[in-house]
């Protein structure tokens, strides 16, 4: 029960870091502004590492939900998009770390895919909370 209520409160920090990081990094690259690109890179990395405990808290919160048949499709889509978000950003960081600049197009593609997946995750999470009231006590054991 605790985790289902905690997850919607803590998820916004890594989401903000990941979204702003991707936008800063792409803008810094296109505008040839090194400081903006470095700030974006920092936000993406910090956002990724902060998203891991949020993912675990969300998963534990999901286990405490009841009456999920009303919103099962939204919950499944939210979980799949969250998993994709973690995978895309993890792959992007691995490419940045071990690619040694050879796979820059792949890196930016993974960032954009991560951005799309984090926004999709947020959409389905928002629907769960605001349409179905999932973080309220009605759906929590």
C-alpha positions as CSV (number, residue, x, y, z in Angstrom):
1,X,0.0,0.0,0.0
2,X,2.8,2.4,0.9
3,X,4.5,1.9,-2.5
4,X,1.4,2.5,-4.5
5,X,0.9,5.9,-2.9
6,X,4.6,6.8,-2.9
7,X,5.3,6.1,-6.6
8,X,3.1,9.0,-8.0
9,X,4.8,11.4,-5.6
10,X,8.4,10.6,-6.5
11,X,8.2,9.8,-10.2
12,X,8.2,13.4,-11.4
13,X,11.8,14.1,-10.5
14,X,13.4,11.5,-12.8
15,X,10.8,12.3,-15.5
16,X,11.8,16.0,-15.4
17,X,15.5,15.1,-15.5
18,X,15.1,12.7,-18.4
19,X,12.9,15.0,-20.5
20,X,14.9,18.1,-19.9
21,X,18.2,16.2,-20.4
22,X,17.2,14.8,-23.8
23,X,15.9,18.2,-25.0
24,X,19.0,20.0,-23.7
25,X,21.4,17.5,-25.2
26,X,19.7,17.6,-28.6
27,X,19.5,21.4,-28.6
28,X,23.1,21.7,-27.5
29,X,24.2,19.3,-30.2
30,X,22.2,21.1,-33.0
31,X,23.1,24.6,-31.7
32,X,26.7,23.7,-31.1
33,X,26.4,24.8,-27.5
34,X,28.7,22.7,-25.4
35,X,27.5,23.9,-22.0
36,X,23.9,23.0,-22.8
37,X,24.9,19.6,-24.2
38,X,26.9,18.8,-21.0
39,X,24.0,19.9,-18.8
40,X,21.7,17.6,-20.8
41,X,24.1,14.7,-20.6
42,X,24.2,15.2,-16.8
43,X,20.4,15.3,-16.5
44,X,20.0,12.2,-18.6
45,X,22.5,10.3,-16.4
46,X,21.1,11.5,-13.1
47,X,17.5,10.9,-14.4
48,X,18.4,7.4,-15.4
49,X,19.9,6.5,-12.0
50,X,17.0,8.1,-10.2
51,X,14.5,6.2,-12.3
52,X,15.7,2.8,-11.1
53,X,14.4,3.1,-7.5
54,X,11.2,4.8,-8.9
55,X,10.7,1.8,-11.2
56,X,11.2,-0.6,-8.3
57,X,8.8,1.4,-6.1
58,X,6.2,1.4,-8.9
59,X,6.5,-2.3,-9.4
60,X,6.1,-3.0,-5.7
61,X,3.1,-0.6,-5.7
62,X,1.6,-2.5,-8.6
63,X,1.7,-5.7,-6.6
64,X,-0.5,-4.1,-3.9
65,X,-3.2,-3.1,-6.3
66,X,-6.6,-4.8,-6.3
67,X,-9.6,-4.7,-8.7
68,X,-7.2,-4.2,-11.6
69,X,-9.6,-5.5,-14.2
70,X,-11.0,-1.9,-14.6
71,X,-7.7,-0.5,-15.7
72,X,-5.7,-3.6,-16.6
73,X,-4.9,-2.4,-20.1
74,X,-3.6,1.0,-18.8
75,X,-1.6,-0.7,-16.1
76,X,0.0,-3.1,-18.6
77,X,0.8,-0.3,-21.1
78,X,2.3,1.8,-18.2
79,X,4.5,-1.1,-17.1
80,X,5.7,-1.9,-20.7
81,X,6.4,1.8,-21.4
82,X,8.3,2.1,-18.1
83,X,10.4,-0.9,-18.9
84,X,11.1,0.4,-22.4
85,X,12.1,3.7,-20.8
86,X,14.7,2.1,-18.6
87,X,16.0,-0.1,-21.4
88,X,16.3,2.8,-23.9
89,X,18.2,5.0,-21.5
90,X,20.4,2.2,-20.3
91,X,21.3,1.4,-23.9
92,X,22.0,5.0,-24.6
93,X,24.3,5.3,-21.6
94,X,26.1,2.1,-22.6
95,X,26.6,3.4,-26.2
96,X,27.9,6.7,-24.8
97,X,30.3,4.9,-22.4
98,X,31.6,2.2,-24.7
99,X,30.9,3.5,-28.2
100,X,33.8,6.0,-28.0
101,X,31.9,8.4,-30.3
102,X,31.4,5.9,-33.1
103,X,27.7,5.5,-32.6
104,X,26.5,9.0,-32.1
105,X,23.5,8.6,-34.4
106,X,22.5,5.5,-32.4
107,X,22.9,7.4,-29.2
108,X,20.6,10.2,-30.2
109,X,18.1,7.7,-31.6
110,X,18.0,5.9,-28.3
111,X,17.6,9.3,-26.5
112,X,14.6,10.1,-28.7
113,X,13.1,6.7,-28.2
114,X,13.6,7.1,-24.5
115,X,11.9,10.5,-24.5
116,X,8.9,9.0,-26.4
117,X,8.7,6.1,-24.0
118,X,9.0,8.3,-20.8
119,X,6.2,10.5,-22.2
120,X,4.1,7.4,-23.0
121,X,4.7,6.1,-19.5
122,X,3.6,9.4,-18.0
123,X,0.4,9.4,-20.1
124,X,-0.6,6.0,-18.9
125,X,0.4,6.7,-15.3
126,X,-1.6,9.9,-15.3
127,X,-4.6,8.1,-16.7
128,X,-4.2,5.5,-13.9
129,X,-4.1,8.1,-11.2
130,X,-6.6,10.7,-12.6
131,X,-9.1,8.6,-14.5
132,X,-9.1,5.5,-12.3
133,X,-7.9,6.9,-9.0
134,X,-5.3,4.1,-8.6
135,X,-3.2,5.8,-5.9
136,X,-6.3,6.2,-3.7
137,X,-7.2,3.7,-1.0
138,X,-10.1,2.2,-3.1
139,X,-7.7,0.2,-5.2
140,X,-5.0,-0.6,-2.7
141,X,-4.9,-3.6,-0.4
